[in-house]
């Protein structure tokens, strides 16, 4: 003889809508695989924002303080006379792209900016003219910086997702 039990899905505080079950969409499921994916994507997006803002502020400081004597030993394609101006321009573009992505006004340009950062770092560190013995960064530091920029690019791709509608009545 078989015993059949009916298992009900957990319900919200109001007692009428299931929180997570077979007939509910992913936007109502607060736990489980979809919840973990959203959490990881949020963490990557926040990391991406912080990394790009800090990198842009660092470039801005280098451009302002360095002046005409700044030389990054082949990391960027510009030489010492115009390198400071290009660093200031690129840092302002980076800050603008990041702020536009954070506010949601124009979020589609942000992954392009982060991809440009990865390409410029990869080109400058790996295919640069200077050796690592005379460079500002060691080989390990440059690989870490490229890896962090690549992780920031992956995090920037999460801004392309459409925001899901969450039913606030069940929370």
Secondary structure by P-SEA (a helix, b strand, c coil): cbbbbbbbccccccccccccccccccccccccaaaaaaaaaaaaaaaaaaaaaaaaaaaaaaaaaacccccccccccccccaaaaaaaaaaaaaaaaaaaaaacccccaaaaaaaaaaaaaaaaacccccccccccccaaaaaaaaaaaaaaaaaaacccccbbbbccccc
